[in-house]
Amino acid sequence: MLPAQQDVLNIVQAKFLAAEVVKTIHLNVSVVDGPLENDNRILTLVEYNKSFALFVLVSSRIQPISFSDLSIESVIPLDQNFSFETEPVSGQNYVILIIRYKQNKYEFKIEIGKESCNFAAEIIHAKEVSLTGASNFTWLEKYFGTMNQANRNSETSISDQSDFVLIREGMAQGQASINRESMLKYQMKLREPEFTQKQEFTIFVGTWNVNGQPPSASLKSWLSVDEKPPDLYAIGFQEIDLSKEAFIFNDTPREAEWQKCVMDGIHPNAKYRLVALARLVGMQLAVMVNNQHYQYVKNVSFDTVGTGLLGKMGNKGGVAVRLELHNTSLCFVNCHLAAHVEEYERRNQDYKDINARVNFRKNPQAIKDHEQIYWLGDLNYRITDLTNTQVKTLLQRNEINTLLRADQLSQQRERGNVLLDYSEGDITFQPTYKFDLHSDIYDTSEKARPPAWTDRILWRGKGIHQISYRSHMDLKISDHKPVSALFKSEISVIDQTKFRKVHEDLLKKMDKHENEFLPQVMIDQTEVVFDLVKFREPQARYIIIANTGVVPAEFEFIKKLDEASYCKDWLGILPFCGSINPGEKCDVKLEVNLETDLESIYDILVLHLKGGKDMFITVTGNCQKSCFTQSLSSLVRIRVPIMQSNPQQYNLARNNQSPILYSVPRELWLLVDHLYRHGLKTRDLFESSALHEELIRIRDWMDFGSQDPLPGTPQAVAETFVLFLSYIKEPIIPFELQDVCVAAASNFQNCRQLLIQKLNDIHRTAFIYICMFLQELLKHSNDNGYDAKTLASLFGDILLRDSIRNAKPQASRGKANFMYNFLVNDLSALLIPK
């Protein structure tokens, strides 16, 4: 079998349960007398418990890349009613494969060759095996409910199944009733084509990086450029506020200012209502809908993901809004990815983090599961391997296609690293970055950045047709130009009369069968064992939940008695709930991320099946110790890197039974010393996010020790410094002292006395050491861009961190005020307290 065919066979196998083995496939099959473009069928022979069936699959792509690309058109059991033959066609390189089952006849065109000979041999052998024993085909019943609607309702159906799919043989007696609501929802979904129709809606998507500028120009030339008003707007901004205040406190008056400017600039020939407004620092996304459609919008939700410092801060990341318009789920994602031409890998990682971490807390929970997705923003991909002069020369010659071959986003998409399943319209406009302010002239500053298409709009989903993709050069207040795209998108609209008719029909049929059976699922493993778990090195395992019954299976991981959550803090489950249709499966991701001091992990998960039984899954693994999760009191007692300490040394230090060897932990000194020598003049030292691999290398360097220099850039070491202070077992200012410290923040002498009287020697020395380093940093503020208020706000929340960790941090002004006292006053008297 050729490698390409083997790849497709593996994808087809994923469509079935593990016990249902795909024996062989035949690609590029078309229906006789069908349309010319209908050759995306795959004939598939499947075996289960020595019974065989032939599946006719239809692929939405020429070659499928996922099992979700495949739908089942027909299911044909290989029993005594099955027969097949081939009929040659004179002068052609194909034969007609004729399959008969009961009164039905199927004719397919297949190419003559080794593939067709092998396929026919497998069918003959399977038919012989089936006839030697008593084959049971009840396993096929679940697939009738997943067959294409046209085939299920056709007169040439392979069996006498009704349009309400049930197993009627082999039913156990006395089973409890299924969940009526989920069954009804599933059956309505199967019959959706009977009561819905596709209608085209115009969707306007716009993106603009405004470079921290206030709104000082009308947006009509951007938002009202089309003759007819759109049905829906999705408008994304980046960098609406570049102030340190916005970065640290996530608070800005610019949100209201820009949103008012948007509402003033949208099309004057229609009235619009705001559906959702989401913002994270400088990223803002507003979704508005034409008033006449507002009543058909439901299940609105939004989420934000910061990918900046610690993978949390919101100077970079994304904001997303999801909604359902009529009967179609839509998702809009506005992002601002990592800057600088060489940082394309970090941009790729930002994209993956946004996809993985956005959770709408509604079904569907994830971005990827929506029917239509629109991805917009300052993606920051640049032109590579060309100088500024070369780029401008090509632009003057209007050789846009030549330039696009050097476009990083196009290159990364071709390599499968980012936005793989998305489409983008043809780019016919000039690069939208970087311009001199208030001009159409590309960057003439000393840096002279080459022009680039940083601002993009892409989409994913069926029924989306882009009408236009353009930039708007007349808006000049930023160093970026705004971009917009207009789409005609097919939205599924419900005919209420037909809906009620189908609904009533199903209710009558359900009444007859409601008590016949329960939902049934299988899980592929009930014991999940992780490899050695390391500090902040996420590790994933997958469990497969397969619906082996004939009704939808609604599952949810539920809390155990007296526990606050359905899983431990170190574990993430996605999705933690959902619904699986008959014959389908759900891959559930279990991801462990260790951020505390544990020797091992252990949890029992309770998987609850609505209307069915509970199942139990154990999660276990051993953990590797790290300096990042120890107490200051332990670390000052350990002379060597923590992984070099023997168990006796380690346990004595943890129990404070060994002598104090250092005034501050050696790990803290190493980080501060490196930053003092290499980072004092680094611009925005604490605002960029390092690659995960860089942080892992520095962590291992600190935990295991090395004769090599500390690895990583100053920014990566700075993030490690913040990481260390954020995850040590107890904050520098212990939890029990924080309220009194905040209360004393208005007076330095009161703050000083608190440190002397309340804080133990180890924590006080570490606090003063850190503050004195930050004072050194402030001596170079002209180079690094920091002032005392900014550093106080950033480190106030770190040194006085909350007991409950906040995934989306927002600085406390009280803690910042306390910290500020120690950055602007002389601390020498605190080194040896009287």
N, C-alpha and C positions, 0 to 999 in steps of 0.2 A: 504494500500500500504506500502510495506517495506521501511525503511529509504533509503536504497541504490537505490531502484527504484525511490523514490521521488527525490533523488539527480539527477538522470539521466533525469527525466522528467523536472526538472528545467533547466538543461543544454539544452535539446531539445527545450524548450520554448524560450530560448534566440536566437535560430536560426530563429525565426519567429518574425513578428511585434507584437506589444502589442495587437492589435485588433484581431489577429489570434491566437485563444486559442487552446492549445494542450489539448484535452479531455482525451486521454489515450495513452499508449505506450505498446508494447510487445517487450521484450528484447530477445537476443540470438536466432535470427531467421536466418535460412540458406536456401539457394536455393536448391530445389530438383535437384539432379544430378550435383550439383556444387562441387567445391573442398572442401576437409575436413575442411580447415581452414577458410571457408567463413561465419562463424556464428556470425560475428560482425554487423549484420543488426538489425535495429530497425524499427518496424512497428509503424507508428505514425498517429493518427486520429486528424485532425485539423478542427476547425470550424471558419468560418468568416461570420457574418451577416446571420446566419441560413442556410448556405451552408457548406457542409462537403467535405473533400478530404482525401484520404489515401496516405501518403508519405512513401516511402521506403528509409530509411537513412542508409548509410554505415559509420561505425566508424573506424577511423584509430587506435584506441586502443580497448582492450577488454572491458574496461569501459571508456567512454569519460570523460575528466576532463574540457573540454571547448567546446563551440559550434563550434570552428574552427576545432575540431576533426571530425566533421560530414559533410558529403557530401550527396547531394540528388541524388538518383539513379533513382527513378520513382515517378511520381505524377499521382494519379488516382482519378478523380472526383466521388463522390457518387451521380450519377444521374440515369435516367431510364436505362442506358446502363450497370450499375454496378450490379454484382451479386457475391455471394461467397458461398462456401460450405466447409465442412470438410470431409476428408476421412480417416478412421482409418487404421492403419498398424498393421497387426497381430504380436503379440509378442513384439511390440516396445512401448516405453514410449512417443512417439510423434504421432501427426496426420499430415496429409497433408492439409494445408489451400489452397484452390483453388480459385483464384480470376479471374473473367472474365470481360473484358471491351471491347465492340465492338468485333473486331476480335481477340483480344489478350487474352492470358491465362497466368497466373502467378501461380506457385506452390511453397509453402514454407513449411519447416518443423518447427513446433512449439511444444514445450513440453506440454503434458497433465497436466492440473492442474488448480488451481484457477485463475491464471493469464490469461490463454487462454480462460476460460469460461467468465470472466469479459470483456475481449477484444471483444469476439464475440458478447456479449450482447450490448456493446456500438456501434458496427458496425451496428447491426440490428436496434437499436433505431435511429441512425443517418440517416440510409437509409429511415426510415419511416418519419422523420422530413423533409428530403430533398424533398420527393415526395408530401408533403402536400402544398407546396408553389412553387412559381416561383424562383428557385435558380439561382443566377448569379455567374458564375465561372470565370469571367474575372480576378479576383484577383490571379488566379493560373498561368496566363500567364508569369508573371515575373520569376517564378521558372523554366520554361523550359530552360531558358538560363543558369541556374546554375546546371543542371543535368549532371551526369557523361558523358563524351564524348562518350564512347562506347554505352551507352543507348540511347543518343540523335540520334546517327546515325544508330541504329539498325533497322531492319525491323519490330520489335515488339514494336515500339514506341506507346505510348498510344493515340496519336492523330495524326492528319495529319499535324503537324507543319513542316515547312521547317527548314533547318539548319540555317536559318537567322531568329532570334526570333523577332516577332512583335506582338503587339495586333492589331487585324484588326477589332474588333467590339467595339462599344461605343466610337469611336474616336471623339474628338471635332474637329470642322472644323476651318480653318483659323489660326492655331497655327504656330508660327515661326519655322524655321528649327533648328534642334539640332546641337550641335557642331560636325562637321564632323570628326575632328581628334580624339576626345575622343570616339566617337561611333566606329570608325574604329579600334582603339586600343583595345577596349573591345571585338569586334567580332574576331579580330585576336587572342586575348588571348583564347577565347573559342575554336578556331580551331587550337591552337598551336600544338597539337599532330600530325596534318596532315603535318606540315613542319619542325618539330624538331625531333631529336633523341638524346638519352643519350649516351655520351661518357665518359669513365673513364679518369680522370686526377689525377696525383699523386701530393699531397700537403704535403710539409714538414713544420711542425710547431715546433719551438724550443723556449725554455725559459731558461734564466740564470740570476741569481742575482750575479753580479760580485763584490759586496762589495767595490765599489769605487776604484778597482784596474785598472791600465792602461792595455791595451792589450799587453801582453808580450809572448803570445804563439799562435801557429797556431791553427785555429779552424777547420781544415780539419777533425780531428777525430770525430768531432761533426756534422759538416754540410755536409760532403761528405762520410758518413759512408755506404751509400747504393750503390749497384752496378750500378744502373741506375740513371741518373739525374732526379730529380723531375721536374714537370711542373711549380710549383709555390713554393716559399719560404715565410714563415712569421716568422720572427725572432724577439723575444722580449727580451729586457734586463731590469733589474732593478738595481738601485744604480750604474749607470755608473760614477757618481760623487757625493761624499758625502760632498763636501765642503759647507760651509755656503754661499759662493759666488753663487754657483749653486742654492742653495735653495731659496735665496732671489732674485737674478737677473735672474734666469732661463737662464743662459748663461754658456756654458762650451765647451772647445775644445775637450772634450772626445767624443762628438757626431760624429765628423768627423773621429776620431781615430778608434772608434769601428766599424763604418760603413765600413771603408777601410779594417779592419780585416775580416769583414763578406764577403765582395766582394772577398777577397783573399782566403777565406776558402770554398766558395760554390763549387759545383761539377765542376770539370775541363772538363767534357765531354759535356758541353753545355754552351751557352752564355746567360747571363741574363741581363735584364734591370730593373732598379729601378722604381717601380710603385708609391710608396709613402713612405715617411719617416716622422714619427710623434714622437715628444718628449715632455715630461713635466718633468722638472728637471732631475731626474735620470732614468725615465722610457722612453724607446725608442723602437719603433716598425718599422721595415722595411719590406716591401713587395716587392719581386722581382718575375718577371715572365720570363720564357724561351722566348728568342727572337721570336721564331716562333709563339707564342701566343699573343705577345704584341699588334698586330693590333686588337685583339678581346676583349681588355680590354677597358672599358668605364665607365663614371660616377664615377670617383674616388673622394673620399672625406675623410677627417679625422676630428677628434675632440678630445679634451683632457678634462679631468675632474679631478680637484684636490679635495681631501677629507680631507686634512690636516686642519690646523688652519683656523677657520671661515668657514670650509667646502669648502675652496678654494685653500689653499696653496698646492703645488704639490709635497710635500715629500711623500704623499700617494695618490692613485687614479688610474686612468687608461687612456690609449691612445687607440684610435680605428681607424681602417681604413676600409672603405667599397669600393667595386668595383663590377662591373658586368663583368663576364667572359663569353663570348658568350651571352647566354640568361639566366644566373643564377646569382642571387645576393649573394655575399659573404661578410661576416663581420668578422674581426679579432680584438679581444680585448686583450690588454696586461695590466695587472693590478699589483699593489703592495698594498696589503691590510694591515690593522693595525697589529702591532706586539704584542708580549707577549702572553703567553699561555692562560691567563685568559680573553683576549679581543676578544673572538669569536663573541660576540654580535656586537662589533664595526666592525669586519670584515664583518658580515652579512649586517650591515648598509652601509658600503663602497660599497659593491656589489650592493645593491639596489640603492644607489646614482648614481653610474656609469650608471646603466641601465636607470634610470629616466632622467639623465641630458645630456647624449650624444645626440647630435642633428646634423645630417649630413647636414641639410638644403637641402637635396634632397629626393625624394621619392625612397625607404622608408627612413624616417627621423630617426627612432629609431632602436636600435640594434635588438630588438625582431622581427621586421618585415622582416628580411632577410631570404632567403631560406636556407642558410647554415651559421652557426655561429661557430667560433673557439675561445674558451676562454682559455687564457694561462697566466702564470705569477707566481710570488711569492704570493700565496694566504695566506700564513702565518698560516694556520691552523696546530695545533700541535697534539701531542699525549697527551691524557688526562688521569689522574688518575693512571699513572704509573711513577715510579721513573726512573732516568737515568740508574741505575743498572738493573732494571727489563727490560727496553727496550733493553739494550745491550745483556742481557741474552737471551731474545727471538730471537734477531737477530742471535746470535751465533747458536741457535737451528734451524734457518731458519723458524721460526714460523711467517711468514709474515702475514698470514691471521688472526692470533690471535691479532697481533699489529693493523691491519687495523680496527678491531672492536673498538679500542680505538682512531681511527683517527677522529679528530673533524669535518673535512669536510664531511666525510661519515655520521657522526651522524647528522650534521646540514642538509644535503641533505635529509636524511630519515625523518626528522621532517618537511620538507617542508619549511625551512627557507632560503635556498640559492640554486641557480643553480638547481632548481627542475626539469626542462624539459631537462636538459643536460645529456649526457652519458659520461662515462669515461671508458677507457680500463682497463683490469686487471693489477694491479700493481704487478710486479714480481721482481722489482729492490729494492735495499737497500734505506733507507731514504737518501735524498739529502742534509740534513742540520742537524747539524752544524759541520763542520770539522775544525781542525787546518789548518792554511794556509800552502799550499805547501805539503799537506799530504793526506792520506786516513784514518786518525785517527779522530774519533769523539771527540768533544770538551773536552779538558782536562784543560780548564781554571777554575778559582775559581767558576764561575757560573755553569759550567758543565751542559749545557742545554741538555735535552734528545734528541736523534735523532728524526727527523720528516720529513714527506713528505710535505714540504711546497711548493714545485715547481710542478705545475700540468698543465695538458692540458685536456680540455673537449670540447665536441662539441654538436651541436644541429642542426637537419635538416634531410631531407630524402636523401637517396642515398649516405650516408657517411659510409665508411667501413675502420676501423682502421687496418692497416697492422702490425704496431709495436709501442711499447711504452717502452721507455728505458731511462736510465741515462747514462752519459758518465764520468766514474770515472777517466779517465787519465788526465782530465783538473783540475789542482790543485791550481790555483792562487787565488781562492775565498774560502770563507767558505761554499759556496753552490756548488753543482755539476749541470752542465747543463742537461736538459731533452729534449727529442725530441719525436715526434710522426709522423709516416708516414701514410697518408690516401690515399685510392683510392676513389675519390669522383665523383659521376655522375653529369656531367655538361650538360645542355641542349644546343645542338648545332643546329643552323639553317641551313637547306638545302635551299640555295638561290633560286634555280629553283622552288622548291615547294612553297617557301614563295611568290615569285612573282605571281605564279598561283593563290594562295589563295587570295592574295592581290587584284589582278585584278578582281577576281570573286566577292569579297565583294564590291568593288567599283561600279561594275555594278548593284548589288542589292541595294546598298545604293542610287544610283541615282533615283531609282523608289520610294523610301520612304522618301527621305531626308526632305520633308516639312510636314511630317505627325504629328509630335508631339514634345513637349519640354520635357526635363528632369524634373522629379517631385520628391520632397522629403517632408518628414514630420519631424518636430522636436518635441520631447516629452514635452518640456517646453520652454516658451519664457521669463519667469521671474525666475532668479536664486537668491535665498536669502541665504546668508551665516550666520552661527551662529556668536556669538561675536568674532570679529577678534582681535587677540593679536599679539604683536610684535614678529616677527620671529617664529611664530608657524603656519606653513603652513596648509591650510585647503582646501579640494578639493570637488568639485561638478562635476557631469557628466551630459552632455546632449546627447541624442541619436538622430543622424541624420539617418533616414531610407529612402532608395530609394524605393519609391512606384511606380515608372515608369518602363519602359522597356528598358531604355538606361542608360549608365553610367552617374552618376551625379558628376561633378567636382565642389567642393566647396572650398571657401577660405574666411577667415575673412579679410576684407579690411578696410583701413583707412577711417575715416570720414573726411570731408572737414576741412582743416586747422589743422589737427592733425598729429603728426609725426609717430605714430604707430597705429596699428589696435586695441590696448587695452592699458589701463593705466599701468604704471610701476609696480604697485602692483599685477598685474594679469598675469598669464601665461596660454597659451592655447596650448594643444598638443593633436592631431596634429592641426595646424592652417590652413592646406590645405590638400586636398586629393581627391581621387576618390572612389566612392561607386558603386559597380555593382548592377544591378537590383535584388531586393529581399534580399539585404544585408543591413547592417547597420554599422555605425561607432560611437563608444563611444568617445566623445570629453571631455577631462579633463580640467576643469577650476580650476586653483589653485591660491589662494590668499596668498601672503606672505607680511605682513606689515613691512616696514622698515622706515617709515616716520611718522610724527605726524599728524594723521587724526582722526576726530571725527566719520566719516562714510565713506563708499566707495560707489561709484556710477559710472557706466559706461553703455553705450549702444553699444553693439557689432553689427556689420553689417556682416551678413553671406551672401556672394554673391554666387549665383549658376550660373556657366558658361552656357550661353545660356538660362538662366531662370531668375527668379525674386530674389530680395534681401529680406532677412528676418531680423528682429531686435530682439535682446535678451538683456534684462536689467539685470544688475548685481548690487546687493545692499547688504549692511550689516552695522552694527554698530561696532565701534572700541573701544578697551579699552586703555586708556592712559598708558604710560610707561615712566620711567625716561630715558630710552635709547634714546628716540627721542626728548627730550627737549633741550633747550639751557642751557649753563652754567649759564647765567644770570638769568634764571628762577629757576634753581635748588638751587642756593645759597640763594634764598629767601623763600624756602619752608622748614619749620622746621621738618615736619614729612614725612614718606614715601608717595609717590605721591598719592596712592590710599586711604590714610587716610585724605588727604586734602579735604576740602569742596570746592564747586564750586567757592565761592567768593575768598578764599585764592589762589586757582589755577589760576583764571583769573587775579587777581592782580599781581601775580608773573610773569605770561606770558607777561603782559604788562609793566613789570619793575616798578610797582607802589607801591610795598611793600618794606620795608627795607631789606638790605643785612644782612643775619644772619650768614653766614659761609664764611670763606676765600676761601675754595674750596667746591664743592658739597659734601654733606654727603655720597652719593653713591660712589664717587671717593675715599674718605677717607676710607670707609669700605673695598673696594677692595684692596687698597694699603696696608692698615694696616694688612689685612689677609695674603697677599703675603709676607709682611715684616716679619711676625711672623712664617709663615709656608712654604714659597716657595723659600727663597734666595738660598738654597743649592740644589734645585731640578734640576736634569739634564734635559737639553733641555725643559725648562719650557714652552716656547712659540711655540713649534713645533708639539705638538700632538693635535688632535681634540677630544673634549669631546663628549660623547653621547648627543643626542639632549635632552633627558629627564633631564640630569644633568643641562644643560643650562636653561631649563624651570624652574626648581626648584630654581635656583639662581635668575633668573629674578623675579619670584614671591616673593621670600624672600626680594628682594630689593624694589619692588613696593608696597607690602602690609605690610612689616615689620613683625618681629617675635621675640619672646624671645629666640628662639632656635639659636644655633650657625649657622654661614653661612654654608650652605650645599655644598658638592662637594669636589673633590680632588684639590690640588694646581694647577694642569694643567687645570682643569675645571674653577677655579677662574681666572687663567691667561687668558684663552680664553675669559671669560666674561669681564675682564679688557680691552682687546683689542677690544672686541665687543662694549663696552660702548664708547670708544674713537672714534670708527669708525662710529658710528651712531648718536651721538649727533648732534643737528640741524646744528651747524656750527663747523668746525674743530677748534682745539686749536689755530692753526695759521690760521686766517681767509683767505678765498680765495683771497681777494684783496691784501694781503701782501706777498703771496707766491713767486711771481716772484722776488720781490726785496730781499726777504730772500735768495733765491737760488743764486742770483747775488752777495750777500755779503758773501757767504759761505766760501771763502778762507781766511777770516780774522775774528778772534773771536771778536775783539773790535768793528768792524762794526756790527757784528751780535748782540752783546750786546747792542749797541746804538739803533738798530732797535727795540729791545724788550722794551727798556725804553721809547722811543719816540713814537712809533707807536701802541704798543699793549696796550689795556685797562687793568686795574688792575686785573679784574677777570680772563681773559685769560692768562695774564702774570704770575699770581700766580699759576694757574693750570699747566702751562708749566714748571715752575721751580720746582714745587712739583713733577711732573712726572720724570723730569730729575734727581732730587736728589735721588729718589727711584731707578732709573736705575743705578746711581753711586753706591748705596749700593749693588745692584745686582752684579756689576763688582768686588766688593771687595771679592766675593766668586766665582770668575771665575773658579778656580781649581775644584770646586764642580759642578757648573751648566754648565760649558762648553762655556760660552759666553765671547766675547771680545767686545770692544767699537765699532768696525766697524760693527759687526753683529747687535748689538742692534740699532746702528744709522741707518742702512739700513732698519731694520724692522719697527722702530718707525718713521722714517722720512716720510714714505708713509702714516702713520696713523695720525700723528699730523699735517701733511701738505697734507691731502688727496685731491684728485682731485674732482672737482664739479660733474663730470660724473663718477659714480662708475664703476670700472673695475671688471668684473666677474673673470678674470684671471690675478691677480695682478703681476706686474713686477716692482721692486723697481727702484726709480729714484736716480741716483748717486748724482745729485745736492742737492736733499733734504737730502740724507744721509750725505753729507758733512756738511750741515748746522747743522744737529742734532749732528754730531760728536763733534763739538766745545763745546757743552754744556754737553758732557759726560766726557771730559778729562780736563776741566778747573774748577776752583773754582767759585761757583755760589753764595756764601754768600753775595757778594756785591749787587746782584740783588734783594735780598729779600726786602730791603728798598731802592728803587732807590733815588738817590740824585736829 
